Amino acid sequence: MIKNLFRISSTPGKTLLWLLLKKDLTGVKGDLGVDLAGGSMLNKCFFKTKRYVSVDINQIKLSEGMEVYPDAIAVNETIQNYLSGTTEKPNLLVCVQTFGTNMFFEHQETVEVIKNMSKTLSFDGSMTFNVGSFGDVDLVELKNKLSPFLKAQFQNVNFRFYGAMHKRVKLPRWKFTEDGIIRVENKTLNKIGVLKKAKHLVRSIFILGLAYTMYLLPPLRTAFGKKKLYLYCFCSGKLKEK
Ligand SMILES: C[S@@+](CC[C@H](N)C(=O)[O-])C[C@H]1O[C@@H](n2cnc3c(N)ncnc32)[C@H](O)[C@@H]1O
């Protein structure tokens, strides 16, 4: 039941991101919403646009998403190629858990991709993204660099910092091969018994509670995760190109 109402991840930091996304995307209507690096479409539940497109380089994830959401559109393409090639003007662009986070993304292209997202949007459109501190990127510096550009492009620009709140380094779940991206087998994920499921549920409720507390009390968002920071940004009211 909670799964239908909230997206809950293994860390409070990531779960806070889903709470922010849910709040910000609720008011964004329109025809087309594009989830850049949208993977298996786990964020589709936050989109209120008529059409939903997930663009990703991982075909397995896209196919898994299509099984759950047959009304979605899957595009097996890089974000960069999609943005430079599309003739559509989306009302909403989202890119989360990819910049400064995902092992397959070309992190040196983050600023350029964010600028291209803004250029691709329709008039009055909205966009949101987050950036992790992969490769020791200085997120305060990045915010200062992006801020003047975004403020010239949108009516409202809202940045927030939050802590990752985990130290664990996750083992890669995907790898590149000659046949494209394939899943790395993880034995512990194969069999989940009743006891483990119950433990998982209790843990999920605890994580959601912690994330919600951080959502309501902004100073707590960075209090525990100073070492590994994330930057979240929501921009709305795209202005006319000058
Ligand atoms: C951690 S997942 C996040 C998926 C989704 N945004 C979400 O929040 O559930 C990162 C995704 O980025 C995709 N990815 C990485 N670099 C990409 C690129 N240059 N173009 C398109 N997809 C990319 C990966 O295949 C992966 O599905």
The ligand as a Gaussian input file, in Angstrom:
#p B3LYP/6-31G(d) Opt

LIG

0 1
 C       20.325000       5.391000     -11.146000
 S       19.460000       5.230000     -12.652000
 C       18.155000       6.385000     -12.401000
 C       16.955000       6.033000     -13.206000
 C       15.757000       6.980000     -12.995000
 N       16.089000       8.363000     -13.333000
 C       15.208000       6.895000     -11.598000
 O       15.255000       7.905000     -10.872000
 O       14.723000       5.818000     -11.222000
 C       20.508000       6.090000     -13.814000
 C       20.111000       5.825000     -15.253000
 O       20.884000       6.660000     -16.112000
 C       21.049000       5.965000     -17.333000
 N       22.085000       6.692000     -18.082000
 C       23.354000       6.972000     -17.723000
 N       23.967000       7.740000     -18.628000
 C       23.052000       7.988000     -19.607000
 C       23.070000       8.744000     -20.810000
 N       24.158000       9.425000     -21.205000
 N       21.944000       8.791000     -21.565000
 C       20.820000       8.113000     -21.191000
 N       20.753000       7.373000     -20.056000
 C       21.839000       7.316000     -19.266000
 C       21.365000       4.562000     -16.879000
 O       21.181000       3.616000     -17.883000
 C       20.371000       4.406000     -15.703000
 O       19.174000       3.831000     -16.126000

